[in-house]
Amino acid sequence: FDGSDVDLTTSGEDVDAVYVQANGSLIVSTSGSFSVSGASGRDEDLLLFTPTGLGANTSGTWSLYFDGSDVGLTDSSEDVYGVWVDANGDIYLTTAGAFAVTGVSGDGADIFVCAPGSLGSNTSCVFGPGLYWDGSANGYSGEIIDAMTIR
């Protein structure tokens, strides 16, 4: 995957989280605001990239997968830093720092779950109950989870 081939060209468009779906599409978070053909947003959002080619000549289409501001992720510390999606479509998330969404709050050492009601430009989620993984309760206090795979 070469993001510069598909409009990820500014420093704010650096990839800071990626999840590869079973069908080969990518769910991508950027470190800042992004504007690609088919979608624009901020660091709390997730893009869906559907590839038609990967490697040195990456090609494909973009769409907005998850609008974080729709579900309360609006502060700079709420930059999505890690993403994983289970077989039911639930989205496991980490952030760069402190976060608060309906019913759940934590920091960059924690994993929380969005059970989506809708995705795209009108994202809705049911969060929780509570944290999926509490970093401070597991000796990970003060750290930031920047990648994950859950089994």
N, C-alpha and C positions, 0 to 999 in steps of 0.2 A: 504494500500500500504506500503510494507516494502522494501525500496530501497536496503537495504543490501542483500536481497535475490536475487536481479537481477543486481549485479555488481556495485552498487553505494556504494563504501566502503571507499573512501578517503575523507578528509575534503573538497577538491575542488569539490567533487561530492555531497555536501549537496544541497538539493533542495531549491531553493529560489523563484520559481514561478511554479504554476501548473494550468492547465485548464483541466477540465473533459469534453470531447466531448459527444454528445448525444449517440454515440455508445459505450460509456464506455472506450474508449481509453484516455490516458492522454498525454497532451503536457506539457513537463517538461523543466525547466531551472535549471542549476546548478550554484553554486557560483564561480566555477573555471573550470579548464580543466577537461574533463571526458573521460573515455575510457570504454565502455561497449560492450558486444557482439553485433555486428551489427553497431556500430557507435562510433566515437570519435569526440571531438571538444572542444570548449572553452565556457566561460561564456556568450558570446553574441549569442550563438546558442540555438536552441530548439530541444529537442528529442521528438520522438513519441513513447510511450509505448503502445503496444497492449496486454492487459492482457489475460491470460488463467486462472489465479487464483489470487485473491486478499486476503489481510488479513495476518495472521501470516505466511502463506506459499505462498508468492507472486511469480507468474511465468508469463512469457510472452516474447515478443520480442521487441527489440529496433530498431529504424531507425532514421536517421537524418531528422528532419522535416523542419528546417529553419537554413540556414548557414548565420549568421549575418555578417561575414566578406565579403560575396559576395555582400552585399548591403551597405557597408561602416561602419558597426559597428566594430571598431577595437581597440579603446582605452579602457583602464581599466575602465573608468567611464561609458562605454557603455554596461556594464553587464546588460542583460535583467533581470528585477526585477518583472515585472508584465506582464501577457499575458491573452488575452481574444479573442475569435474568434466568429465573427457573422455568421449568416445563409448563407451569400454569400461567406464565407471563408476569409474575410478580417481579418487581424491580428492586434489587438490593443496592443500596447507595451508601457512599461515604462522602464526606465533604472536607474541604481544606481546614475547617475550624468549627467553631460553635454553630449549631443550627437549631431551629425550632420550627416544627410543622405541627399541624393539629394532632394533639395527643402524644407527641414524642419530641424530646429535645436531647441534645448530646453535643459531642465535639468530634474532632477529626479522628479520634481513636475508636469511634463507634460505627456500627453498621445498623441501618434502619431500612424498613421495607415499605414500598408502595405497592398496594394491590390496586392496579389501575381500573377506574371506571371508564375512563376515556383517555386517549393519547393524542398527540399532535398539538395543534394550536389551542385546543380547549382541554388540557390535561386535568384529570381529577384522580384523586387517590384516596384510599382508606389506608392510613398508616397504623403500624403497630400490630398487636398491642405491645407497647414498650419497644425497647431496642431489641434487634435480633442478636447483636453481640455488643456487650458493654466492655470497652477496652480497659477502663479503670478497674473493673472487677476481675480482669484477667491479666493484670500486671503490665498493661500496655498504656498506662496513663501518660499523657503528655506527648504521645506519638501521633502520627498521621498515617492512616491507611491509604495508600495510593494505588493499590492494585489488589485484586482478590479473585479467588475461585472458591466456590462453596460446593462441597460434596455431601 
